[in-house]
C-alpha cells in the first residue's frame, strides 16, 4: 500500500545527513565530553560545533545555548527556572501565558498555580492570536515572566512576537517562547523577536527524538532545576548526549540552508491542499486561514464527522494525519486550542491537522485530495446527525 505522511508537526524522520553525522559518536568516538583526554576532547569539540550550529539557526551566541532532552524539558526549565527566583518574594509572583499553549507550558503553569503563583491565561482571537493590548493591560509589578508560544502546534498561527517582546522589554519582564513548531521551519532571530528564553526540539526538524535546546539570553537569571556536575555552565548537569547533540547541530545547519526554498515550496503545496479540500468537501472550513502561519500547517474542520474516526479511516487507506496535538492523542475532550478560537466542541472534534514536510511531494498531495473527500463523505453517510442537519440546510 502507498503510504503518505502528513503529520510532520508530530515528528519528522531523521535526515540521512543527520544520521551520518551521528554514527561515529555511536561507535568509535564514544568519549565523554567532560573528560580531558583525547577521547573526551573529540566529543567536546563535536558538542561545541553543534552548539554553534544551533545558535546560528536562531541568531544567538553559542554560549547562550543549553542542550536538553527536548522541548518539554526546555520549557519547564525556562518557566520554573525564572519563577523559582521569586519564590521567596513577599508578593505573589505573576506569570502571563496564552490559552492555546502546548501542554508543556500549560501544565507547567498549572503546577505553578498549585504552588501559589498567580497565572493569567490570555484569550486569543478567532485566528488564534494574542492581542498585544490585552497583554499590556495584564502586566503588573508582580509579573515575573511572560511565556507565549511562537507558532501554534495545531493551527500554525504565529504570534505578534515583536510587539510582545517590546511590551516585555518595556516592563523589564523576562520573555520566554516555545518555538518547537517554528524552529527549523521559519527564520528566527532571537534579538528581533525580543525573547530572553526560547525552547526548541530536534525531532520537529529531522533530528532524532530526545534532544532539544534552550536559548538563554546572556544576563538572564535562571535557577537550575537539576543538580549534579558542572556541565553546560551548571544550567543542565549530566553527561551530554553527544550523538543526539551532533544530530541536532547537523539538522540545524541543514534547516538554515534550506529555510527559504522549503518555505516557498511547502506553503504552495499546503495552500493547494486547503483550497482543493474546501472546494471538494461541502461544509468544510480552514481554521486560522487569515493569520500568518507556519508554511506547512493546515487545520480543517469537516462538519458532521468525528475527527478521530476520520484519522483512523484515512490511516487504513494510507494517509497519516492528526486530529490535534500528538501529545493529546486519545483525549476525550476537544482540542483546547480549537475551543479557544471559538469552535463549538462538536466542530473542534471534527477538525483535522495536516502538516507537510521537507519531502512532501505533489503526488502525495494529489493522493490526499483523492481519498480525504471520499472518506469524509463515507463517514457522513453513516452519521444520522449530519444527514438531518444537511437536510435541514437544504430546505432553508
C-alpha positions in Angstrom: 0.0 0.0 0.0 1.2 3.5 -0.8 1.6 5.4 2.4 1.7 9.2 2.8 2.8 11.0 5.9 1.2 14.4 6.6 1.9 14.6 10.3 5.2 16.4 10.5 4.2 18.6 13.4 4.1 15.4 15.5 7.5 14.3 14.4 9.9 14.1 11.4 12.2 11.3 10.2 15.9 11.6 10.9 17.6 13.1 7.8 20.2 10.9 6.2 22.9 13.6 6.7 21.9 13.8 10.3 22.2 10.1 10.8 25.6 10.0 9.1 26.9 12.8 11.3 25.7 10.9 14.4 27.1 7.5 13.6 30.7 8.0 14.6 29.6 9.1 18.1 27.5 5.9 18.5 30.6 3.7 17.9 34.2 4.7 17.7 34.0 8.2 19.0 32.4 7.3 22.3 34.3 9.7 24.7 32.7 11.6 27.5 32.7 15.3 26.6 33.6 16.2 30.1 36.9 14.1 30.0 40.2 15.9 29.4 41.9 13.1 27.4 41.8 12.9 23.6 38.6 10.7 23.5 36.8 13.3 25.6 38.1 16.3 23.7 37.0 14.9 20.4 33.5 14.6 21.9 33.7 18.1 23.4 34.7 19.6 20.0 31.7 17.9 18.4 29.3 19.3 21.1 30.7 22.8 20.7 30.4 22.7 16.9 26.7 21.7 17.3 26.2 24.5 19.8 27.4 26.9 17.2 25.1 25.4 14.6 22.0 25.6 16.8 22.9 29.2 17.8 23.3 30.2 14.1 19.8 28.8 13.4 18.2 31.3 15.8 20.6 34.3 15.6 22.1 33.6 19.1 25.6 33.2 20.5 26.9 29.7 21.1 27.4 30.3 24.8 23.6 31.1 25.1 22.6 27.5 24.0 22.0 24.8 26.6 21.2 21.3 25.4 18.2 19.5 26.9 16.2 16.3 26.3 13.6 18.1 24.2 11.1 21.0 24.1 9.2 19.9 27.2 12.3 20.0 29.4 13.5 23.3 27.9 10.0 24.9 28.5 10.0 23.6 32.1 13.5 24.8 32.8 12.7 28.3 31.4 9.4 28.7 33.3 10.3 27.1 36.6 13.8 28.5 36.5 12.6 32.1 36.3 9.7 31.8 38.7 11.8 30.0 41.3 14.0 33.1 41.7 11.0 35.0 43.1 9.7 32.1 45.3 10.8 33.9 48.5 9.4 37.3 47.4 6.8 38.9 49.8 4.5 39.4 46.8 2.7 36.6 44.9 4.6 36.0 41.6 2.6 36.5 38.5 3.0 34.7 35.1 1.3 35.6 31.8 0.7 32.9 29.2 -1.9 32.2 26.5 -4.9 29.8 26.4 -3.5 27.9 23.4 -0.1 26.9 24.6 1.2 23.4 24.3 0.8 21.2 27.4 4.5 21.6 28.1 3.7 25.2 29.1 0.1 24.9 30.2 0.7 22.1 32.6 3.8 23.8 33.9 1.8 26.9 34.6 -0.9 24.9 36.3 1.7 23.3 38.5 2.9 26.8 39.4 -0.7 27.8 40.4 -0.7 24.9 42.9 2.5 26.4 44.4 0.8 29.7 44.9 1.8 31.5 41.7 -0.8 33.7 40.0 -1.2 32.8 36.3 -3.1 34.8 33.7 -4.2 32.9 30.6 -4.7 35.4 27.8 -7.5 34.7 25.3 -6.9 34.7 21.6 -8.9 35.9 18.6 -10.6 33.7 16.0 -7.3 33.1 14.3 -5.5 32.1 17.5 -3.6 35.3 18.0 -2.9 37.1 21.3 -3.9 40.8 21.3 -0.9 42.9 22.4 -3.2 45.4 24.1 -4.6 42.6 26.3 -1.1 41.6 27.3 -0.1 45.2 28.0 -3.2 45.6 30.3 -2.3 42.4 32.1 1.3 43.2 33.0 1.7 44.3 36.6 4.5 44.9 39.1 4.3 41.3 40.3 4.7 39.9 36.8 7.9 37.8 36.7 7.5 36.0 33.3 5.7 36.2 30.0 5.6 32.9 28.1 3.8 32.9 24.7 4.5 30.3 22.0 5.9 31.5 18.7 3.9 29.1 16.4 0.9 27.0 17.5 1.3 23.3 17.0 -2.3 22.7 15.8 -3.1 25.8 13.8 0.4 27.0 12.7 -0.6 30.5 13.8 2.3 32.9 14.5 2.0 35.3 17.4 2.9 39.0 17.1 6.3 38.4 18.7 7.9 41.7 18.0 5.1 43.6 19.8 5.0 41.0 22.7 8.8 41.4 23.0 8.5 45.1 23.1 5.9 45.1 25.9 8.0 42.6 27.9 11.1 44.8 27.4 9.4 48.0 28.4 8.1 46.2 31.6 11.5 44.6 32.2 9.9 41.2 32.4 11.6 38.1 31.0 10.0 36.7 27.8 10.0 33.0 27.1 8.7 31.4 23.9 8.0 27.8 22.9 9.5 27.7 19.4 9.2 24.0 19.0 6.9 24.3 15.9 8.8 27.3 14.3 12.5 26.5 14.7 13.7 24.9 11.6 10.7 26.0 9.6 10.9 29.8 9.8 13.8 32.3 10.0 14.3 33.1 13.7 16.3 35.9 15.2 16.1 36.0 19.0 17.1 39.6 19.0 14.4 40.7 16.6 11.8 38.7 18.5 12.9 40.2 21.8 12.9 36.9 23.6 15.1 36.1 26.6 14.4 32.3 26.6 13.5 30.1 23.6 12.8 26.3 23.6 13.3 24.1 20.5 13.1 20.4 19.8 15.2 18.4 17.3 12.7 15.8 16.2 10.5 18.5 14.7 13.1 19.3 12.1 14.7 16.0 11.1 17.0 15.4 14.2 16.4 12.4 16.5 13.9 12.3 19.3 15.2 13.1 22.8 17.3 16.1 22.1 16.4 19.8 22.2 17.8 23.1 23.4 17.1 26.1 25.5 18.3 29.6 24.4 19.2 31.7 27.5 20.0 35.3 26.7 23.2 36.4 28.3 22.4 38.0 31.7 19.1 36.3 32.1 18.8 35.0 35.7 17.7 31.4 35.7 17.7 28.9 38.5 18.9 25.4 37.7 16.4 22.6 38.1 18.8 19.6 38.1 21.8 19.1 40.4 24.9 17.2 39.7 28.1 18.1 37.9 29.1 21.4 36.3 28.1 20.5 32.7 26.8 23.3 30.5 27.9 26.0 32.9 25.8 24.4 35.6 22.5 25.1 33.8 22.0 21.5 32.9 24.2 19.0 34.7 24.6 15.4 33.4 26.7 13.8 30.8 25.9 15.2 27.4 24.1 13.1 24.8 26.8 13.6 22.3 25.2 11.7 19.3 21.9 13.5 19.8 23.6 16.9 20.2 25.6 16.3 17.0 22.4 15.3 15.2 20.7 18.4 16.4 23.5 20.6 15.2 23.6 19.0 11.8 19.8 19.3 11.5 20.0 23.0 12.4 22.7 23.5 9.8 20.5 21.8 7.1 17.4 23.7 8.1 19.2 27.1 8.0 20.5 26.3 4.4 17.0 25.3 3.1 14.6 27.6 5.0 13.7 29.9 2.2 13.3 27.4 -0.5 11.4 24.9 1.7 9.0 27.6 2.9 8.1 28.6 -0.7 7.6 25.1 -1.9 5.8 23.7 1.1 3.4 26.7 1.5 2.4 26.3 -2.1 1.5 22.6 -1.5 -0.3 23.5 1.7 -2.3 26.2 0.0 -3.3 23.9 -2.8 -4.3 21.2 -0.3 -6.5 23.6 1.6 -8.1 25.2 -1.4 -9.0 21.9 -3.0 -10.3 20.3 0.1 -12.7 23.0 1.0 -13.8 23.2 -2.7 -14.4 19.4 -2.9 -15.8 18.9 0.5 -19.1 20.7 1.4 -19.4 22.2 4.9 -15.7 22.4 5.5 -13.5 25.3 6.7 -9.8 26.2 7.1 -9.2 27.3 10.7 -6.9 30.4 11.2 -6.9 30.9 7.5 -6.4 34.7 7.8 -3.5 34.5 10.3 0.2 34.4 9.5 1.1 30.8 9.8 4.0 28.3 9.5 4.2 27.3 5.9 3.4 23.6 6.5 0.3 23.5 8.7 -3.4 23.2 7.7 -6.2 22.7 10.2 -9.6 22.0 8.6 -13.0 21.4 10.1 -15.2 18.8 8.3 -18.6 19.4 9.7 -20.5 16.3 10.8 -17.7 13.8 11.4 -15.6 12.7 14.3 -12.0 13.6 13.8 -10.6 10.5 15.4 -12.7 8.3 13.3 -11.6 10.1 10.2 -7.9 9.8 11.2 -8.3 6.1 11.6 -10.2 5.7 8.3 -7.6 7.7 6.4 -4.8 5.7 8.0 -6.4 2.5 6.8 -6.2 4.0 3.3 -2.6 5.0 3.6 -2.7 8.6 4.8 -1.3 9.7 8.2 -2.6 13.0 9.7 -3.8 14.1 13.1 -6.9 15.3 14.9 -4.7 17.5 17.2 -1.5 17.5 19.1 0.3 14.2 19.2 0.7 14.5 23.0 -3.1 14.6 23.3 -3.9 11.6 21.2 -6.7 9.6 22.7 -8.0 12.6 24.7 -11.8 12.6 25.2 -12.0 16.4 25.5 -12.0 18.5 22.3 -8.8 20.4 21.5 -8.3 23.3 23.9 -6.8 25.3 21.0 -9.8 25.0 18.8 -12.3 25.8 21.5 -10.2 28.8 22.5 -10.6 30.2 19.0 -14.4 29.9 19.3 -15.2 26.5 17.8 -18.1 24.6 19.4 -17.0 21.2 20.9 -18.5 19.2 18.0 -16.7 21.3 15.4 -13.4 21.1 17.3 -13.8 17.3 17.3 -14.5 17.4 13.6 -11.2 19.0 12.7 -8.0 17.5 11.3 -4.5 18.8 11.1 -2.4 18.2 8.0 1.3 19.1 8.5 3.6 18.8 5.5 7.3 18.3 5.5 10.5 18.8 3.5 10.0 15.7 1.4 6.2 16.1 0.8 5.5 15.8 -3.0 2.8 17.0 -5.3 1.8 13.4 -5.9 1.3 12.9 -2.2 -1.0 15.9 -2.1 -2.8 14.5 -5.1 -3.3 11.3 -3.1 -4.7 13.2 -0.1 -7.1 15.1 -2.4 -8.4 11.8 -3.7 -9.0 10.0 -0.5 -10.0 12.7 2.0 -13.2 13.9 0.3 -14.3 10.3 -0.4 -13.6 9.3 3.2 -15.4 12.3 4.7 -18.4 11.6 2.6 -18.4 7.9 3.6 -18.4 8.8 7.3 -21.1 11.4 6.8 -23.3 8.8 5.2 -23.0 6.9 8.5 -23.9 9.9 10.6 -27.7 10.4 11.2 -26.9 13.8 12.8 -25.1 15.1 9.7 -27.9 13.8 7.4 -30.6 15.5 9.4 -28.6 18.8 9.5 -27.8 18.6 5.8 -31.5 18.0 5.0 -32.5 21.0 7.2 -30.0 23.2 5.4 -31.3 22.2 2.0 -34.8 23.1 3.0 -33.8 26.6 4.1 
